[in-house]
């Protein structure tokens, strides 16, 4: 390569290097303008704006949902975005990532702990004692083995939910009291005048995680599932693609 060609190549590289920060700043300005525009039109707060590889659309994440718009916010598109090449639901995949948490930061000392078998597979749930789907989940969980379940009391359905939550928390064996109520309908006995600040703190954590329905489950990889799963799907989330029941269910230990 001649010295002249090398000089031209170096000049091109210098120009590209000079404009790259400008391009990045320009994209940030567009995302900031979109955030401001969407908030002005819809209210609430936009958590993030991200450019997609699809026809100039930008992903807008707000209130546990995803919308799409262009750089001038001339349209707002709601609903799933499907990649026509792979036929994958891009929106669902993105929501799963956007709503994931750092499982290690959950204050597990505020939850009712149950250990089944060796307890090596871990999940956390936010549940209301008056939730019908939570009672169904309790039946499904009873079929599992080698799991540790942390149940955060999240009484959002009625004032009675709060009273029941306090009674369960004040029980001598919280896991036993929880299971007897959820599986057998046996109301917790005793008083609800112990230190129930854990119930209040769990509620605050649930709100900070934007949990609006029960049950809401979190798995060790941080993935969130709102609502009920089949036993097979639950096993896949806990044990991997093949799933496992752990054989004969062993006695549950809890507190």
C-alpha atoms as one frame of an Amber mdcrd trajectory, in Angstrom:
protein
   0.000   0.000   0.000   1.380   3.412  -0.976   2.077   6.133   1.568  -0.742
   8.195  -0.005  -3.255   5.346   0.478  -2.174   4.925   4.074  -2.678   8.644
   4.695  -6.168   8.483   3.194  -7.027   5.463   5.322  -5.796   7.198   8.465
  -7.856  10.271   7.560 -11.020   8.182   7.140 -10.404   6.456  10.483  -9.901
   9.812  12.172 -13.156  11.172  10.715 -15.106   8.063  11.802 -13.613   8.240
  15.294 -14.528  11.926  15.511 -18.160  11.438  14.512 -18.847   8.248  16.482
 -19.391  10.105  19.808 -21.598  12.608  17.966 -23.750   9.790  16.594 -24.044
   8.257  20.059 -25.024  11.607  21.554 -27.568  12.116  18.773 -29.198   8.757
  19.552 -29.338   9.610  23.246 -31.031  12.912  22.404 -33.650  11.110  20.308
 -34.338   8.617  23.107 -34.643  11.460  25.627 -37.091  13.291  23.333 -39.164
  10.126  22.907 -39.249   9.611  26.674 -40.451  13.175  27.188 -43.012  12.921
  24.373 -44.542   9.652  25.581 -44.729  10.861  29.181 -46.433  14.066  28.037
 -49.046  12.120  26.056 -49.702   9.176  28.371 -48.588  10.401  31.790 -46.653
   8.189  34.156 -42.948   7.515  33.850 -41.036   5.860  31.038 -38.394   3.483
  32.393 -36.369   3.105  29.195 -36.304   3.844  25.471 -34.371   1.543  23.132
 -34.026   1.572  19.363 -35.147  -1.668  17.690 -33.850  -3.099  14.399 -37.384
  -2.943  12.977 -38.481  -0.169  10.544 -37.272   2.710  12.682 -39.272   1.704
  15.742 -38.244   2.506  19.294 -39.186   0.304  22.238 -40.723   2.243  25.128
 -40.854   0.398  28.461 -43.358   1.840  30.962 -45.640   0.501  33.684 -44.622
  -3.128  33.098 -45.520  -2.934  29.432 -43.862  -2.187  26.105 -45.057   0.271
  23.459 -43.478   1.173  20.147 -43.127   4.540  18.461 -41.047   6.413  15.905
 -38.442   9.048  16.684 -41.020  11.848  16.457 -43.681  10.042  18.541 -46.197
  10.393  15.712 -47.670   6.952  16.461 -47.942   4.709  19.509 -48.197   1.000
  18.831 -49.382  -1.444  21.496 -49.362  -5.220  21.278 -46.816  -7.905  20.444
 -44.099  -7.253  17.892 -43.448 -10.419  15.883 -40.213 -11.008  13.991 -41.476
 -12.216  10.599 -38.248 -14.099   9.870 -38.082 -16.165  13.035 -41.778 -15.793
  14.034 -40.685 -15.065  17.602 -42.589 -12.742  19.890 -40.009 -10.006  20.348
 -42.145  -8.138  22.857 -42.560 -11.149  25.145 -38.825 -11.875  25.088 -37.968
  -8.256  25.859 -40.502  -8.025  28.679 -39.018 -11.119  30.276 -35.604  -9.441
  30.303 -36.844  -5.994  31.297 -38.872  -7.306  34.243 -36.245  -9.708  35.562
 -34.715  -9.002  38.974 -31.526  -9.733  40.853 -32.763 -12.676  42.923 -29.883
 -12.334  45.380 -31.212  -8.936  46.478 -34.549 -10.269  47.711 -34.695 -10.023
  51.540 -35.551 -13.688  52.032 -35.672 -13.304  55.805 -39.051 -11.587  55.315
 -40.542 -14.649  53.614 -42.018 -17.924  54.808 -39.430 -20.574  54.006 -40.202
 -24.147  53.003 -37.538 -26.718  52.133 -38.535 -29.909  50.322 -35.954 -32.646
  49.866 -32.481 -31.231  49.362 -33.911 -27.792  48.546 -31.352 -27.079  45.835
 -33.812 -25.445  43.411 -35.065 -22.074  44.620 -38.048 -19.860  43.894 -39.803
 -16.952  45.572 -43.467 -16.057  45.389 -45.618 -13.078  46.330 -49.031 -14.333
  47.391 -52.276 -13.274  49.029 -53.935 -15.782  51.387 -57.318 -15.108  49.724
 -56.021 -15.703  46.190 -57.633 -18.663  44.424 -54.767 -19.088  41.969 -52.332
 -19.021  44.904 -54.209 -21.945  46.450 -53.897 -23.814  43.189 -50.166 -23.007
  43.155 -49.882 -24.414  46.693 -51.304 -27.724  45.431 -48.848 -27.783  42.533
 -45.888 -26.942  44.762 -46.869 -29.807  47.063 -46.056 -32.173  44.176 -42.478
 -30.916  43.893 -39.363 -32.107  45.638 -35.828 -30.775  46.091 -37.040 -27.173
  46.152 -36.868 -24.231  48.531 -39.836 -21.883  48.355 -39.803 -18.395  49.855
 -43.329 -17.016  50.160 -43.699 -13.280  50.666 -47.060 -12.383  52.144 -48.576
  -9.793  49.834 -52.119  -8.989  51.041 -53.589  -6.861  48.258 -57.034  -8.359
  47.709 -58.945  -7.312  50.833 -58.562  -6.094  54.444 -59.185  -9.704  55.491
 -56.096 -10.693  53.511 -53.992  -8.513  55.798 -55.507 -10.044  58.930 -54.904
 -13.593  57.687 -51.344 -12.684  56.698 -50.640 -11.393  60.195 -52.129 -14.525
  61.797 -49.972 -16.751  59.601 -46.843 -14.718  60.293 -47.456 -14.878  64.040
 -47.944 -18.658  64.001 -45.392 -20.857  65.716 -44.815 -22.691  62.414 -45.483
 -20.284  59.565 -45.023 -22.823  56.770 -47.450 -25.222  58.446 -50.006 -22.470
  59.036 -49.696 -21.274  55.446 -50.145 -24.740  53.957 -53.032 -25.646  56.241
 -54.876 -22.506  55.190 -54.069 -22.705  51.469 -54.567 -26.470  51.100 -57.174
 -27.274  53.757 -58.891 -23.984  54.512 -57.898 -24.222  58.167 -57.796 -20.683
  59.553 -54.602 -19.848  61.452 -55.008 -19.912  65.193 -53.522 -17.530  67.713
 -53.085 -13.788  67.778 -51.883 -11.324  65.174 -50.172  -8.982  67.617 -46.590
 -10.179  67.180 -44.077  -8.147  65.177 -45.729  -8.153  61.739 -43.480  -5.528
  60.186 -42.274  -8.217  57.748 -45.733  -8.238  56.144 -45.607  -4.480  55.668
 -42.069  -4.640  54.295 -43.032  -7.437  51.897 -45.877  -5.263  50.629 -43.472
  -2.383  50.079 -41.081  -4.649  48.187 -43.928  -5.951  46.042 -44.958  -2.433
  45.111 -41.352  -1.471  44.347 -41.223  -4.444  41.959 -44.489  -3.278  40.353
 -46.308  -6.460  41.329 -49.985  -5.884  40.602 -51.311  -9.451  40.640 -50.889
 -12.655  42.609 -49.313 -15.076  42.481 -46.119 -13.571  41.084 -43.143 -15.914
  41.007 -39.424 -15.253  40.718 -36.868 -17.912  39.870 -33.179 -18.040  40.739
 -32.183 -16.623  37.336 -34.315 -13.551  38.062 -37.127 -14.415  35.669 -40.604
 -13.269  36.682 -43.865 -15.080  36.010 -47.171 -13.437  36.843 -50.102 -15.802
  37.250 -50.305 -19.552  37.315 -48.225 -22.155  35.463 -48.969 -25.782  34.747
 -47.045 -28.237  36.918 -44.973 -29.177  33.862 -44.047 -25.544  33.144 -43.256
 -24.969  36.798 -40.946 -27.970  36.782 -39.213 -26.686  33.651 -38.620 -23.300
  35.264 -37.180 -24.911  38.377 -35.388 -27.973  37.059 -34.594 -27.190  33.430
 -36.031 -28.355  30.129 -36.484 -31.995  31.147 -37.959 -31.246  34.536 -37.928
 -33.549  37.537 -40.188 -34.314  40.445 -37.408 -35.543  42.661 -39.085 -38.887
  43.124 -41.147 -39.511  46.213 -41.832 -36.207  47.930 -39.957 -35.857  51.177
 -41.179 -34.248  54.344 -41.266 -30.477  54.251 -39.293 -28.382  56.672 -40.226
 -24.767  57.132 -40.619 -21.805  59.372
